[in-house]
Amino acid sequence: MIENIKSMFSKMNDETRSRALELLVREFKVESQKEIKNRWIIGGRIPTAHQERIVVIFQQLLHLQYQKLREITVHF
């Protein structure tokens, strides 16, 4: 599951990544976005109890990102 989370994180643009880190800090009451990014995502040390919820959050954020991208593409 960690590889899936890493893969989804790598598909996020800067805006979506920032939003994801903000949500995870709030959701799991972690002190810093840096800890989540470096230890959890990059380091692959995501607590097992949080992995399923992170997948759900990331899926929703990626869906929103793709919707925004599609709207921009349609307007051209």
HTML snippet that shows the backbone in 3Dmol.js (N, CA, C, O; Angstrom):
<script src="https://3Dmol.org/build/3Dmol-min.js"></script>
<div id="view" style="width:600px;height:400px;position:relative"></div>
<script>
const pdb = `
ATOM      1  N   MET A   1       0.819  -1.194   0.000  1.00  0.00           N
ATOM      2  CA  MET A   1       0.000   0.000   0.000  1.00  0.00           C
ATOM      3  C   MET A   1       0.867   1.263   0.000  1.00  0.00           C
ATOM      4  O   MET A   1       0.478   2.287  -0.562  1.00  0.00           O
ATOM      5  N   ILE A   2       2.025   1.186   0.625  1.00  0.00           N
ATOM      6  CA  ILE A   2       2.917   2.349   0.679  1.00  0.00           C
ATOM      7  C   ILE A   2       3.356   2.747  -0.726  1.00  0.00           C
ATOM      8  O   ILE A   2       3.419   3.935  -1.042  1.00  0.00           O
ATOM      9  N   GLU A   3       3.658   1.774  -1.560  1.00  0.00           N
ATOM     10  CA  GLU A   3       4.070   2.102  -2.936  1.00  0.00           C
ATOM     11  C   GLU A   3       2.930   2.776  -3.696  1.00  0.00           C
ATOM     12  O   GLU A   3       3.174   3.675  -4.502  1.00  0.00           O
ATOM     13  N   ASN A   4       1.716   2.364  -3.456  1.00  0.00           N
ATOM     14  CA  ASN A   4       0.551   2.985  -4.078  1.00  0.00           C
ATOM     15  C   ASN A   4       0.434   4.445  -3.626  1.00  0.00           C
ATOM     16  O   ASN A   4       0.170   5.331  -4.439  1.00  0.00           O
ATOM     17  N   ILE A   5       0.629   4.686  -2.343  1.00  0.00           N
ATOM     18  CA  ILE A   5       0.568   6.049  -1.808  1.00  0.00           C
ATOM     19  C   ILE A   5       1.670   6.908  -2.423  1.00  0.00           C
ATOM     20  O   ILE A   5       1.425   8.046  -2.823  1.00  0.00           O
ATOM     21  N   LYS A   6       2.873   6.365  -2.497  1.00  0.00           N
ATOM     22  CA  LYS A   6       3.988   7.103  -3.109  1.00  0.00           C
ATOM     23  C   LYS A   6       3.681   7.430  -4.573  1.00  0.00           C
ATOM     24  O   LYS A   6       3.953   8.537  -5.037  1.00  0.00           O
ATOM     25  N   SER A   7       3.123   6.478  -5.282  1.00  0.00           N
ATOM     26  CA  SER A   7       2.789   6.675  -6.686  1.00  0.00           C
ATOM     27  C   SER A   7       1.754   7.783  -6.856  1.00  0.00           C
ATOM     28  O   SER A   7       1.894   8.642  -7.727  1.00  0.00           O
ATOM     29  N   MET A   8       0.722   7.761  -6.028  1.00  0.00           N
ATOM     30  CA  MET A   8      -0.298   8.807  -6.105  1.00  0.00           C
ATOM     31  C   MET A   8       0.302  10.172  -5.775  1.00  0.00           C
ATOM     32  O   MET A   8      -0.018  11.166  -6.427  1.00  0.00           O
ATOM     33  N   PHE A   9       1.161  10.221  -4.775  1.00  0.00           N
ATOM     34  CA  PHE A   9       1.791  11.484  -4.380  1.00  0.00           C
ATOM     35  C   PHE A   9       2.633  12.040  -5.527  1.00  0.00           C
ATOM     36  O   PHE A   9       2.664  13.251  -5.747  1.00  0.00           O
ATOM     37  N   SER A  10       3.312  11.162  -6.252  1.00  0.00           N
ATOM     38  CA  SER A  10       4.154  11.605  -7.365  1.00  0.00           C
ATOM     39  C   SER A  10       3.333  12.135  -8.540  1.00  0.00           C
ATOM     40  O   SER A  10       3.851  12.889  -9.364  1.00  0.00           O
ATOM     41  N   LYS A  11       2.067  11.752  -8.625  1.00  0.00           N
ATOM     42  CA  LYS A  11       1.195  12.216  -9.709  1.00  0.00           C
ATOM     43  C   LYS A  11       0.537  13.558  -9.394  1.00  0.00           C
ATOM     44  O   LYS A  11      -0.107  14.160 -10.254  1.00  0.00           O
ATOM     45  N   MET A  12       0.703  14.015  -8.169  1.00  0.00           N
ATOM     46  CA  MET A  12       0.078  15.276  -7.774  1.00  0.00           C
ATOM     47  C   MET A  12       0.898  16.469  -8.239  1.00  0.00           C
ATOM     48  O   MET A  12       2.128  16.441  -8.221  1.00  0.00           O
ATOM     49  N   ASN A  13       0.192  17.524  -8.657  1.00  0.00           N
ATOM     50  CA  ASN A  13       0.892  18.772  -8.953  1.00  0.00           C
ATOM     51  C   ASN A  13       1.186  19.481  -7.628  1.00  0.00           C
ATOM     52  O   ASN A  13       0.755  19.018  -6.572  1.00  0.00           O
ATOM     53  N   ASP A  14       1.911  20.592  -7.674  1.00  0.00           N
ATOM     54  CA  ASP A  14       2.324  21.283  -6.457  1.00  0.00           C
ATOM     55  C   ASP A  14       1.146  21.699  -5.583  1.00  0.00           C
ATOM     56  O   ASP A  14       1.197  21.567  -4.360  1.00  0.00           O
ATOM     57  N   GLU A  15       0.096  22.196  -6.207  1.00  0.00           N
ATOM     58  CA  GLU A  15      -1.082  22.645  -5.463  1.00  0.00           C
ATOM     59  C   GLU A  15      -1.750  21.481  -4.732  1.00  0.00           C
ATOM     60  O   GLU A  15      -2.119  21.604  -3.564  1.00  0.00           O
ATOM     61  N   THR A  16      -1.901  20.369  -5.416  1.00  0.00           N
ATOM     62  CA  THR A  16      -2.543  19.203  -4.827  1.00  0.00           C
ATOM     63  C   THR A  16      -1.675  18.607  -3.716  1.00  0.00           C
ATOM     64  O   THR A  16      -2.195  18.189  -2.682  1.00  0.00           O
ATOM     65  N   ARG A  17      -0.365  18.567  -3.923  1.00  0.00           N
ATOM     66  CA  ARG A  17       0.540  18.062  -2.885  1.00  0.00           C
ATOM     67  C   ARG A  17       0.452  18.904  -1.621  1.00  0.00           C
ATOM     68  O   ARG A  17       0.398  18.380  -0.508  1.00  0.00           O
ATOM     69  N   SER A  18       0.438  20.209  -1.812  1.00  0.00           N
ATOM     70  CA  SER A  18       0.338  21.111  -0.668  1.00  0.00           C
ATOM     71  C   SER A  18      -0.954  20.863   0.100  1.00  0.00           C
ATOM     72  O   SER A  18      -0.956  20.800   1.329  1.00  0.00           O
ATOM     73  N   ARG A  19      -2.038  20.724  -0.630  1.00  0.00           N
ATOM     74  CA  ARG A  19      -3.348  20.454  -0.010  1.00  0.00           C
ATOM     75  C   ARG A  19      -3.331  19.104   0.712  1.00  0.00           C
ATOM     76  O   ARG A  19      -3.873  18.978   1.810  1.00  0.00           O
ATOM     77  N   ALA A  20      -2.713  18.103   0.097  1.00  0.00           N
ATOM     78  CA  ALA A  20      -2.634  16.771   0.705  1.00  0.00           C
ATOM     79  C   ALA A  20      -1.890  16.837   2.032  1.00  0.00           C
ATOM     80  O   ALA A  20      -2.342  16.270   3.027  1.00  0.00           O
ATOM     81  N   LEU A  21      -0.766  17.519   2.052  1.00  0.00           N
ATOM     82  CA  LEU A  21       0.017  17.612   3.282  1.00  0.00           C
ATOM     83  C   LEU A  21      -0.748  18.369   4.368  1.00  0.00           C
ATOM     84  O   LEU A  21      -0.701  17.995   5.539  1.00  0.00           O
ATOM     85  N   GLU A  22      -1.449  19.427   3.977  1.00  0.00           N
ATOM     86  CA  GLU A  22      -2.270  20.172   4.939  1.00  0.00           C
ATOM     87  C   GLU A  22      -3.328  19.262   5.558  1.00  0.00           C
ATOM     88  O   GLU A  22      -3.524  19.256   6.773  1.00  0.00           O
ATOM     89  N   LEU A  23      -4.000  18.499   4.711  1.00  0.00           N
ATOM     90  CA  LEU A  23      -5.054  17.601   5.196  1.00  0.00           C
ATOM     91  C   LEU A  23      -4.509  16.518   6.120  1.00  0.00           C
ATOM     92  O   LEU A  23      -5.128  16.191   7.132  1.00  0.00           O
ATOM     93  N   LEU A  24      -3.356  15.966   5.774  1.00  0.00           N
ATOM     94  CA  LEU A  24      -2.789  14.906   6.596  1.00  0.00           C
ATOM     95  C   LEU A  24      -2.340  15.425   7.953  1.00  0.00           C
ATOM     96  O   LEU A  24      -2.496  14.733   8.960  1.00  0.00           O
ATOM     97  N   VAL A  25      -1.785  16.629   7.997  1.00  0.00           N
ATOM     98  CA  VAL A  25      -1.379  17.232   9.269  1.00  0.00           C
ATOM     99  C   VAL A  25      -2.595  17.372  10.182  1.00  0.00           C
ATOM    100  O   VAL A  25      -2.541  17.041  11.366  1.00  0.00           O
ATOM    101  N   ARG A  26      -3.684  17.865   9.612  1.00  0.00           N
ATOM    102  CA  ARG A  26      -4.911  18.047  10.398  1.00  0.00           C
ATOM    103  C   ARG A  26      -5.545  16.711  10.792  1.00  0.00           C
ATOM    104  O   ARG A  26      -5.927  16.507  11.944  1.00  0.00           O
ATOM    105  N   GLU A  27      -5.647  15.823   9.831  1.00  0.00           N
ATOM    106  CA  GLU A  27      -6.314  14.536  10.051  1.00  0.00           C
ATOM    107  C   GLU A  27      -5.622  13.702  11.131  1.00  0.00           C
ATOM    108  O   GLU A  27      -6.281  13.107  11.985  1.00  0.00           O
ATOM    109  N   PHE A  28      -4.283  13.666  11.085  1.00  0.00           N
ATOM    110  CA  PHE A  28      -3.542  12.786  11.984  1.00  0.00           C
ATOM    111  C   PHE A  28      -2.828  13.532  13.106  1.00  0.00           C
ATOM    112  O   PHE A  28      -2.055  12.940  13.860  1.00  0.00           O
ATOM    113  N   LYS A  29      -3.089  14.834  13.211  1.00  0.00           N
ATOM    114  CA  LYS A  29      -2.533  15.663  14.283  1.00  0.00           C
ATOM    115  C   LYS A  29      -1.015  15.520  14.410  1.00  0.00           C
ATOM    116  O   LYS A  29      -0.475  15.297  15.493  1.00  0.00           O
ATOM    117  N   VAL A  30      -0.359  15.657  13.271  1.00  0.00           N
ATOM    118  CA  VAL A  30       1.097  15.621  13.209  1.00  0.00           C
ATOM    119  C   VAL A  30       1.576  17.074  13.212  1.00  0.00           C
ATOM    120  O   VAL A  30       0.893  17.956  12.692  1.00  0.00           O
ATOM    121  N   GLU A  31       2.735  17.317  13.792  1.00  0.00           N
ATOM    122  CA  GLU A  31       3.198  18.687  13.957  1.00  0.00           C
ATOM    123  C   GLU A  31       3.594  19.389  12.664  1.00  0.00           C
ATOM    124  O   GLU A  31       3.392  20.597  12.535  1.00  0.00           O
ATOM    125  N   SER A  32       4.154  18.656  11.705  1.00  0.00           N
ATOM    126  CA  SER A  32       4.644  19.365  10.523  1.00  0.00           C
ATOM    127  C   SER A  32       4.397  18.601   9.223  1.00  0.00           C
ATOM    128  O   SER A  32       4.364  17.371   9.187  1.00  0.00           O
ATOM    129  N   GLN A  33       4.227  19.379   8.170  1.00  0.00           N
ATOM    130  CA  GLN A  33       4.097  18.794   6.834  1.00  0.00           C
ATOM    131  C   GLN A  33       5.401  18.122   6.430  1.00  0.00           C
ATOM    132  O   GLN A  33       5.400  17.106   5.734  1.00  0.00           O
ATOM    133  N   LYS A  34       6.510  18.699   6.872  1.00  0.00           N
ATOM    134  CA  LYS A  34       7.828  18.158   6.530  1.00  0.00           C
ATOM    135  C   LYS A  34       7.973  16.717   7.044  1.00  0.00           C
ATOM    136  O   LYS A  34       8.511  15.854   6.350  1.00  0.00           O
ATOM    137  N   GLU A  35       7.490  16.474   8.258  1.00  0.00           N
ATOM    138  CA  GLU A  35       7.561  15.122   8.816  1.00  0.00           C
ATOM    139  C   GLU A  35       6.752  14.138   7.975  1.00  0.00           C
ATOM    140  O   GLU A  35       7.206  13.029   7.693  1.00  0.00           O
ATOM    141  N   ILE A  36       5.561  14.551   7.582  1.00  0.00           N
ATOM    142  CA  ILE A  36       4.721  13.669   6.767  1.00  0.00           C
ATOM    143  C   ILE A  36       5.367  13.411   5.417  1.00  0.00           C
ATOM    144  O   ILE A  36       5.410  12.272   4.953  1.00  0.00           O
ATOM    145  N   LYS A  37       5.861  14.452   4.795  1.00  0.00           N
ATOM    146  CA  LYS A  37       6.462  14.296   3.471  1.00  0.00           C
ATOM    147  C   LYS A  37       7.732  13.440   3.535  1.00  0.00           C
ATOM    148  O   LYS A  37       7.871  12.469   2.792  1.00  0.00           O
ATOM    149  N   ASN A  38       8.649  13.809   4.424  1.00  0.00           N
ATOM    150  CA  ASN A  38       9.949  13.135   4.455  1.00  0.00           C
ATOM    151  C   ASN A  38       9.915  11.752   5.093  1.00  0.00           C
ATOM    152  O   ASN A  38      10.487  10.808   4.550  1.00  0.00           O
ATOM    153  N   ARG A  39       9.255  11.621   6.233  1.00  0.00           N
ATOM    154  CA  ARG A  39       9.249  10.332   6.928  1.00  0.00           C
ATOM    155  C   ARG A  39       8.190   9.387   6.385  1.00  0.00           C
ATOM    156  O   ARG A  39       8.463   8.218   6.115  1.00  0.00           O
ATOM    157  N   TRP A  40       6.974   9.908   6.228  1.00  0.00           N
ATOM    158  CA  TRP A  40       5.880   9.025   5.838  1.00  0.00           C
ATOM    159  C   TRP A  40       5.910   8.704   4.351  1.00  0.00           C
ATOM    160  O   TRP A  40       5.948   7.537   3.961  1.00  0.00           O
ATOM    161  N   ILE A  41       5.893   9.750   3.518  1.00  0.00           N
ATOM    162  CA  ILE A  41       5.752   9.525   2.072  1.00  0.00           C
ATOM    163  C   ILE A  41       7.084   9.089   1.456  1.00  0.00           C
ATOM    164  O   ILE A  41       7.184   7.989   0.913  1.00  0.00           O
ATOM    165  N   ILE A  42       8.092   9.934   1.535  1.00  0.00           N
ATOM    166  CA  ILE A  42       9.378   9.621   0.903  1.00  0.00           C
ATOM    167  C   ILE A  42      10.064   8.450   1.604  1.00  0.00           C
ATOM    168  O   ILE A  42      10.580   7.543   0.951  1.00  0.00           O
ATOM    169  N   GLY A  43      10.067   8.475   2.943  1.00  0.00           N
ATOM    170  CA  GLY A  43      10.729   7.425   3.716  1.00  0.00           C
ATOM    171  C   GLY A  43       9.965   6.117   3.777  1.00  0.00           C
ATOM    172  O   GLY A  43      10.523   5.086   4.152  1.00  0.00           O
ATOM    173  N   GLY A  44       8.690   6.150   3.411  1.00  0.00           N
ATOM    174  CA  GLY A  44       7.890   4.928   3.395  1.00  0.00           C
ATOM    175  C   GLY A  44       7.521   4.414   4.776  1.00  0.00           C
ATOM    176  O   GLY A  44       7.210   3.234   4.939  1.00  0.00           O
ATOM    177  N   ARG A  45       7.553   5.302   5.782  1.00  0.00           N
ATOM    178  CA  ARG A  45       7.236   4.880   7.148  1.00  0.00           C
ATOM    179  C   ARG A  45       5.859   5.403   7.574  1.00  0.00           C
ATOM    180  O   ARG A  45       5.714   6.060   8.605  1.00  0.00           O
ATOM    181  N   ILE A  46       4.871   5.095   6.762  1.00  0.00           N
ATOM    182  CA  ILE A  46       3.495   5.513   7.055  1.00  0.00           C
ATOM    183  C   ILE A  46       2.917   4.519   8.062  1.00  0.00           C
ATOM    184  O   ILE A  46       2.940   3.311   7.826  1.00  0.00           O
ATOM    185  N   PRO A  47       2.397   5.025   9.187  1.00  0.00           N
ATOM    186  CA  PRO A  47       1.789   4.110  10.148  1.00  0.00           C
ATOM    187  C   PRO A  47       0.685   3.276   9.485  1.00  0.00           C
ATOM    188  O   PRO A  47      -0.160   3.804   8.762  1.00  0.00           O
ATOM    189  N   THR A  48       0.710   1.990   9.742  1.00  0.00           N
ATOM    190  CA  THR A  48      -0.241   1.067   9.120  1.00  0.00           C
ATOM    191  C   THR A  48      -1.686   1.505   9.353  1.00  0.00           C
ATOM    192  O   THR A  48      -2.528   1.387   8.463  1.00  0.00           O
ATOM    193  N   ALA A  49      -1.960   2.000  10.531  1.00  0.00           N
ATOM    194  CA  ALA A  49      -3.328   2.401  10.869  1.00  0.00           C
ATOM    195  C   ALA A  49      -3.833   3.560  10.010  1.00  0.00           C
ATOM    196  O   ALA A  49      -5.044   3.751   9.893  1.00  0.00           O
ATOM    197  N   HIS A  50      -2.929   4.337   9.408  1.00  0.00           N
ATOM    198  CA  HIS A  50      -3.317   5.509   8.620  1.00  0.00           C
ATOM    199  C   HIS A  50      -3.332   5.261   7.110  1.00  0.00           C
ATOM    200  O   HIS A  50      -3.846   6.088   6.357  1.00  0.00           O
ATOM    201  N   GLN A  51      -2.787   4.160   6.668  1.00  0.00           N
ATOM    202  CA  GLN A  51      -2.584   3.945   5.240  1.00  0.00           C
ATOM    203  C   GLN A  51      -3.882   3.943   4.437  1.00  0.00           C
ATOM    204  O   GLN A  51      -3.950   4.585   3.389  1.00  0.00           O
ATOM    205  N   GLU A  52      -4.891   3.253   4.890  1.00  0.00           N
ATOM    206  CA  GLU A  52      -6.146   3.200   4.125  1.00  0.00           C
ATOM    207  C   GLU A  52      -6.771   4.583   3.992  1.00  0.00           C
ATOM    208  O   GLU A  52      -7.262   4.945   2.923  1.00  0.00           O
ATOM    209  N   ARG A  53      -6.755   5.350   5.067  1.00  0.00           N
ATOM    210  CA  ARG A  53      -7.338   6.700   5.031  1.00  0.00           C
ATOM    211  C   ARG A  53      -6.550   7.597   4.087  1.00  0.00           C
ATOM    212  O   ARG A  53      -7.140   8.403   3.368  1.00  0.00           O
ATOM    213  N   ILE A  54      -5.229   7.470   4.076  1.00  0.00           N
ATOM    214  CA  ILE A  54      -4.401   8.270   3.173  1.00  0.00           C
ATOM    215  C   ILE A  54      -4.721   7.923   1.724  1.00  0.00           C
ATOM    216  O   ILE A  54      -4.792   8.818   0.882  1.00  0.00           O
ATOM    217  N   VAL A  55      -4.912   6.659   1.420  1.00  0.00           N
ATOM    218  CA  VAL A  55      -5.277   6.254   0.056  1.00  0.00           C
ATOM    219  C   VAL A  55      -6.583   6.938  -0.358  1.00  0.00           C
ATOM    220  O   VAL A  55      -6.684   7.466  -1.465  1.00  0.00           O
ATOM    221  N   VAL A  56      -7.565   6.927   0.516  1.00  0.00           N
ATOM    222  CA  VAL A  56      -8.854   7.563   0.208  1.00  0.00           C
ATOM    223  C   VAL A  56      -8.669   9.060  -0.039  1.00  0.00           C
ATOM    224  O   VAL A  56      -9.191   9.600  -1.015  1.00  0.00           O
ATOM    225  N   ILE A  57      -7.934   9.723   0.837  1.00  0.00           N
ATOM    226  CA  ILE A  57      -7.692  11.169   0.693  1.00  0.00           C
ATOM    227  C   ILE A  57      -6.976  11.454  -0.620  1.00  0.00           C
ATOM    228  O   ILE A  57      -7.374  12.354  -1.360  1.00  0.00           O
ATOM    229  N   PHE A  58      -5.931  10.700  -0.913  1.00  0.00           N
ATOM    230  CA  PHE A  58      -5.157  10.922  -2.136  1.00  0.00           C
ATOM    231  C   PHE A  58      -5.999  10.650  -3.381  1.00  0.00           C
ATOM    232  O   PHE A  58      -5.892  11.383  -4.364  1.00  0.00           O
ATOM    233  N   GLN A  59      -6.820   9.628  -3.357  1.00  0.00           N
ATOM    234  CA  GLN A  59      -7.684   9.337  -4.511  1.00  0.00           C
ATOM    235  C   GLN A  59      -8.636  10.498  -4.767  1.00  0.00           C
ATOM    236  O   GLN A  59      -8.838  10.897  -5.914  1.00  0.00           O
ATOM    237  N   GLN A  60      -9.214  11.034  -3.714  1.00  0.00           N
ATOM    238  CA  GLN A  60     -10.138  12.161  -3.866  1.00  0.00           C
ATOM    239  C   GLN A  60      -9.426  13.399  -4.391  1.00  0.00           C
ATOM    240  O   GLN A  60      -9.945  14.094  -5.264  1.00  0.00           O
ATOM    241  N   LEU A  61      -8.244  13.673  -3.863  1.00  0.00           N
ATOM    242  CA  LEU A  61      -7.493  14.843  -4.313  1.00  0.00           C
ATOM    243  C   LEU A  61      -7.065  14.711  -5.776  1.00  0.00           C
ATOM    244  O   LEU A  61      -7.132  15.679  -6.533  1.00  0.00           O
ATOM    245  N   LEU A  62      -6.628  13.526  -6.169  1.00  0.00           N
ATOM    246  CA  LEU A  62      -6.243  13.314  -7.570  1.00  0.00           C
ATOM    247  C   LEU A  62      -7.450  13.442  -8.489  1.00  0.00           C
ATOM    248  O   LEU A  62      -7.338  13.972  -9.594  1.00  0.00           O
ATOM    249  N   HIS A  63      -8.588  12.965  -8.040  1.00  0.00           N
ATOM    250  CA  HIS A  63      -9.803  13.110  -8.832  1.00  0.00           C
ATOM    251  C   HIS A  63     -10.119  14.593  -9.058  1.00  0.00           C
ATOM    252  O   HIS A  63     -10.438  15.001 -10.174  1.00  0.00           O
ATOM    253  N   LEU A  64     -10.028  15.385  -8.003  1.00  0.00           N
ATOM    254  CA  LEU A  64     -10.261  16.832  -8.128  1.00  0.00           C
ATOM    255  C   LEU A  64      -9.231  17.487  -9.041  1.00  0.00           C
ATOM    256  O   LEU A  64      -9.565  18.366  -9.836  1.00  0.00           O
ATOM    257  N   GLN A  65      -7.977  17.054  -8.923  1.00  0.00           N
ATOM    258  CA  GLN A  65      -6.913  17.601  -9.771  1.00  0.00           C
ATOM    259  C   GLN A  65      -7.209  17.323 -11.240  1.00  0.00           C
ATOM    260  O   GLN A  65      -7.072  18.213 -12.080  1.00  0.00           O
ATOM    261  N   TYR A  66      -7.611  16.103 -11.554  1.00  0.00           N
ATOM    262  CA  TYR A  66      -7.901  15.745 -12.941  1.00  0.00           C
ATOM    263  C   TYR A  66      -9.136  16.473 -13.467  1.00  0.00           C
ATOM    264  O   TYR A  66      -9.197  16.830 -14.643  1.00  0.00           O
ATOM    265  N   GLN A  67     -10.115  16.691 -12.597  1.00  0.00           N
ATOM    266  CA  GLN A  67     -11.298  17.461 -13.005  1.00  0.00           C
ATOM    267  C   GLN A  67     -10.907  18.890 -13.377  1.00  0.00           C
ATOM    268  O   GLN A  67     -11.362  19.417 -14.392  1.00  0.00           O
ATOM    269  N   LYS A  68     -10.071  19.509 -12.560  1.00  0.00           N
ATOM    270  CA  LYS A  68      -9.616  20.877 -12.844  1.00  0.00           C
ATOM    271  C   LYS A  68      -8.846  20.916 -14.162  1.00  0.00           C
ATOM    272  O   LYS A  68      -9.050  21.812 -14.981  1.00  0.00           O
ATOM    273  N   LEU A  69      -7.975  19.953 -14.358  1.00  0.00           N
ATOM    274  CA  LEU A  69      -7.185  19.881 -15.584  1.00  0.00           C
ATOM    275  C   LEU A  69      -8.088  19.728 -16.796  1.00  0.00           C
ATOM    276  O   LEU A  69      -7.867  20.359 -17.829  1.00  0.00           O
ATOM    277  N   ARG A  70      -9.096  18.897 -16.666  1.00  0.00           N
ATOM    278  CA  ARG A  70     -10.033  18.675 -17.766  1.00  0.00           C
ATOM    279  C   ARG A  70     -10.811  19.952 -18.092  1.00  0.00           C
ATOM    280  O   ARG A  70     -11.058  20.246 -19.261  1.00  0.00           O
ATOM    281  N   GLU A  71     -11.189  20.698 -17.078  1.00  0.00           N
ATOM    282  CA  GLU A  71     -11.897  21.962 -17.294  1.00  0.00           C
ATOM    283  C   GLU A  71     -11.016  22.946 -18.046  1.00  0.00           C
ATOM    284  O   GLU A  71     -11.489  23.643 -18.944  1.00  0.00           O
ATOM    285  N   ILE A  72      -9.753  23.007 -17.690  1.00  0.00           N
ATOM    286  CA  ILE A  72      -8.825  23.916 -18.372  1.00  0.00           C
ATOM    287  C   ILE A  72      -8.667  23.487 -19.831  1.00  0.00           C
ATOM    288  O   ILE A  72      -8.689  24.330 -20.729  1.00  0.00           O
ATOM    289  N   THR A  73      -8.513  22.208 -20.070  1.00  0.00           N
ATOM    290  CA  THR A  73      -8.344  21.684 -21.421  1.00  0.00           C
ATOM    291  C   THR A  73      -9.570  21.976 -22.280  1.00  0.00           C
ATOM    292  O   THR A  73      -9.432  22.324 -23.452  1.00  0.00           O
ATOM    293  N   VAL A  74     -10.753  21.842 -21.717  1.00  0.00           N
ATOM    294  CA  VAL A  74     -11.991  22.053 -22.457  1.00  0.00           C
ATOM    295  C   VAL A  74     -12.126  23.504 -22.892  1.00  0.00           C
ATOM    296  O   VAL A  74     -12.653  23.767 -23.973  1.00  0.00           O
ATOM    297  N   HIS A  75     -11.673  24.441 -22.095  1.00  0.00           N
ATOM    298  CA  HIS A  75     -11.814  25.860 -22.407  1.00  0.00           C
ATOM    299  C   HIS A  75     -10.901  26.340 -23.530  1.00  0.00           C
ATOM    300  O   HIS A  75     -11.130  27.410 -24.094  1.00  0.00           O
ATOM    301  N   PHE A  76      -9.875  25.570 -23.860  1.00  0.00           N
ATOM    302  CA  PHE A  76      -8.979  25.987 -24.940  1.00  0.00           C
ATOM    303  C   PHE A  76      -9.590  25.647 -26.208  1.00  0.00           C
ATOM    304  O   PHE A  76      -9.010  25.907 -27.262  1.00  0.00           O
TER     305      PHE A  76
END
`;
const viewer = $3Dmol.createViewer("view");
viewer.addModel(pdb, "pdb");
viewer.setStyle({}, {cartoon: {color: "spectrum"}});
viewer.zoomTo();
viewer.render();
</script>
